[in-house]
Amino acid sequence: MKLIAEFTSEQLRARIPYALICETKECSRWNTGTRRRKWAEATDEASRRRFAKLFSKARSWTLVKGPPEKIRMTMRELSDWDFLASFCCNL
């Protein structure tokens, strides 16, 4: 059985820093060798595929259409968001 977290758009903004993740990914700091080395050390191939979907969502929610009114996600996805936020803050 999977645990599911449900958020409104306001709760989502407060809980997940998707704008920070989007801005970090879009900035020039993302394309450095330092970031690539840290990324390779901190992630594996399976997690990179999961993170690619989250980067896409972060970009969509920040730059394209805004967050959805309600969103449901698994606890694993929530922990992936937390990992990305931490990683982006430490660059």
N, C-alpha and C positions, 0 to 999 in steps of 0.2 A: 504494500500500500504506500502510495506517495503522499507526502504532506504538501498541501497547496497553500500558498499565501495569496491573498486577494487584496489589491490596493485600489483606491480611487486615484484620480489624477493628482490631487493635492497630496495625498499620502505618498504617492510615487515620487513626486518632486522632493519631498522631505526625506525620504528613505534612500533613494538611489540617485547619486550625483551623475546622471547620464549626460548632462551638459558638460561637466568637467571631462568625462571620458571622451566625448565627441571632440571637444576643443583640443585636448591633448593629442588625439589621433590625427587631427587635421593640421596641427602646427608643425613647424620645421624640426622641433625637438624629437618628434617621432622617428624621423628618418636618419638617426645618428647610429654610429657603430656601438656606442655605449648602450643605447636602448635595445638594439638587436641582441647584444650579448646577454643583457639582463633578461630579456624575453626568452631567449633560448635556455637559460639556466632555470628560469622559474616555471616554464610550461612544457608540456609534451604535445605531441601532434593532435591527440584527441581533444585536449582542452583548447588548443588553438582553433580548431574547427568550431567548437562551442562559442568561443570568444568572438569569432568572425560574425556570427549571427547577432551577438549582443552589440558589437560595433555598428552593425547595420541598423539595429533598432535605435541606438543612441543617436545616430545621425538623423534618422527619420524623425524622431521625437524632438530633436533640438532644432534642426534646420528646415524640415519639410512640412510636417503636419501637426506637430505637437503630440503630447502623450494622449493615449486613449482615455476615455472616461473611467473605465474599469479595466484592470488587468489581473490575470491570474498567472502565477508562476510556481514552479517547484522550488523546494528549498535549495536544491542544487543550483538552479539558475540564480537564485538570490545570493548564494555564496559566491557564484561566479561574478556577479555584479560587484560584490564587496571586494573580491580579489582585484578586479580591474580598477576600481576606484583607488585602492591602496597602491597598486602598481603605478598608476598615473600620477599620484601625489608624490611618489618617491623618485620620479625622474629628475 
